[in-house]
Amino acid sequence: MSKVDGRKVSHDVRESIRIEAIQKWLDGIKVQSLSKEYATDSSFTYRWISSYHSDSIGALKTRPIAHSKKFKTHT
C-alpha cells in the first residue's frame, strides 16, 4: 500500500477521517491503534481529541482557509 499525501486529500475527506477517528476513540479504540490505522502520528490523534473536548464534533469540521487562525486576512 502506498502512502497518501495528506495535502492532496480534500477537506471533506480529512474532516470525515477526523470525525471517524474520534468516534472510534469514544468506542474504546486506543490512540496508537488509530494512528496506525490512519497512518498518522499519534500527536494528530491527541490534537483531534483535544479539539473534540473543546467544542465537540464541531471542532473537527474543516474551516475555509480565510477563517483559519493560521492564515488571517488583513482588512
Sequence and secondary structure as in RCSB ss.txt:
>XXXX:A:sequence
MSKVDGRKVSHDVRESIRIEAIQKWLDGIKVQSLSKEYATDSSFTYRWISSYHSDSIGALKTRPIAHSKKFKTHT
>XXXX:A:secstr
     GGGS HHHHHHHHHHHHHHHHTT  HHHHHHHTT  HHHHHHHHHHHHHHGGGGGS   GGG SSS    
